Amino acid sequence: MAEEKETASAPAGKTAITETKSCPLCKLPGRASLFAGTVRPCPAGCAKLCCTGTKVVFVLKGVTDTAAARKITGVLAGLEGVQITNARHEPGRIALRHAPDKVTRAQLRNIITGSGYQVTGEQATFSLRGLTTAKLAATVETAILTDPGVTGIETVCHKSGKAIVVFNPAKTSPQKITAAIHTTPCRVVTP
């Protein structure tokens, strides 16, 4: 189990996510696999969406039960170039892979919104090299919170070497969050 740690002080205008928290990656390994980007084994040269698609995790408001999750899954599953990875109402997230040449993130957001649910952001997972202590994790968390488009941090875990960040794609991007992380001794590793 992850140790509980105190969250670093948030920069001006930001609030700390929580006073104490446990790492969800360490507590819930199944959820970690779904949302942290664990790769399923595929044969070399796989050309399916599972290997070639662009991963996106949408954060949703209004998905309160299994029926709502099924409704969104049903709408998205019928689209060409979309593969649902996970749709569960508990975390209010839907993870999928898509072919950007067939359907864009903006189109996916519009389809979800058209189904009666609000997309409040996206979630990105960063694998970090050099994230070896709880103190470094706090430093990385503080650096990420300096980005005005970051709306939350699921975890910055020194045991798994991963950071899971929720952000508003209209205000920031994974590239900007990566730049913020690079102001610390840690580096984002691309898969």
Residue pairs with C-beta under 8 A, 6 or more apart in sequence:
1 22
1 26
1 27
2 22
2 23
2 25
2 26
2 27
2 157
2 159
3 22
3 134
4 20
4 21
4 22
5 20
5 21
5 134
5 137
5 138
6 19
6 20
6 138
7 16
7 17
7 18
7 19
7 20
7 21
7 138
7 141
8 16
8 138
8 139
8 141
8 142
8 145
9 16
9 142
10 16
10 142
10 145
11 142
11 145
11 146
13 148
14 145
17 152
17 153
21 155
23 155
23 157
23 159
23 160
24 31
24 32
24 154
24 155
24 164
25 32
25 36
25 155
25 157
25 159
25 160
25 162
25 164
26 32
26 157
26 159
26 160
31 91
32 38
32 160
34 85
34 86
34 95
35 57
35 86
35 91
35 93
35 95
35 123
35 125
35 154
35 164
36 125
36 160
36 162
36 164
37 55
37 125
37 127
37 191
39 191
40 50
42 48
42 50
42 51
46 52
48 83
49 81
49 82
49 83
49 97
49 98
49 99
50 83
50 97
52 99
53 81
53 83
53 97
53 98
53 99
54 97
54 98
54 99
54 100
55 85
55 95
55 96
55 97
56 95
56 96
56 97
56 98
56 105
56 108
56 122
57 93
57 94
57 95
57 96
57 122
57 123
57 124
58 93
58 94
58 96
58 108
58 109
58 112
58 119
58 121
58 122
58 123
59 92
59 93
59 119
59 120
59 121
59 122
59 123
59 166
60 72
60 92
60 93
60 94
60 112
60 117
60 118
60 119
60 120
61 92
61 117
61 118
61 119
61 120
62 68
62 116
62 117
62 118
63 69
63 72
63 89
63 92
63 94
63 117
64 89
65 89
66 89
68 89
68 117
69 87
69 88
69 89
69 94
70 87
71 115
71 116
72 87
72 94
72 112
72 115
72 117
73 84
73 87
73 94
75 111
75 112
75 115
76 82
76 84
76 94
76 96
76 108
76 111
76 112
77 84
79 102
79 103
79 111
80 99
80 102
80 103
81 98
81 99
81 101
81 102
81 103
82 96
82 97
82 98
82 99
82 102
82 103
82 108
83 96
83 97
83 98
84 94
84 95
84 96
85 95
85 96
85 97
86 93
86 94
86 95
87 94
87 95
93 123
94 112
96 108
98 105
98 108
105 122
105 169
109 119
112 119
113 119
120 151
121 151
121 152
121 166
121 167
121 168
121 169
122 166
122 167
122 169
123 154
123 164
123 165
123 166
123 167
124 164
124 165
124 167
124 174
124 177
125 162
125 163
125 164
125 165
126 162
126 163
126 164
126 165
126 174
126 177
126 178
126 181
126 188
127 161
127 162
127 188
127 189
127 190
127 191
128 140
128 161
128 162
128 163
128 181
128 186
128 187
128 188
128 189
129 161
129 186
129 187
129 188
129 189
130 136
130 185
130 186
130 187
131 137
131 140
131 156
131 157
131 158
131 161
131 163
131 186
132 158
133 158
134 158
136 158
136 184
136 185
136 186
137 156
137 157
137 158
138 156
139 184
139 185
139 186
140 156
140 163
140 181
140 184
140 186
141 153
141 156
141 163
143 180
143 181
143 183
143 184
144 150
144 153
144 156
144 163
144 165
144 177
144 180
144 181
145 153
146 180
147 167
147 172
147 176
147 177
147 180
148 171
148 172
149 167
149 168
149 169
149 170
149 171
149 172
149 173
149 176
150 165
150 166
150 167
150 172
150 177
151 166
151 167
151 168
152 165
152 166
153 163
153 164
153 165
153 166
154 164
154 165
154 166
155 162
155 163
155 164
156 162
156 163
157 163
163 181
165 177
167 173
167 174
167 177
178 188
181 187
181 188
182 188
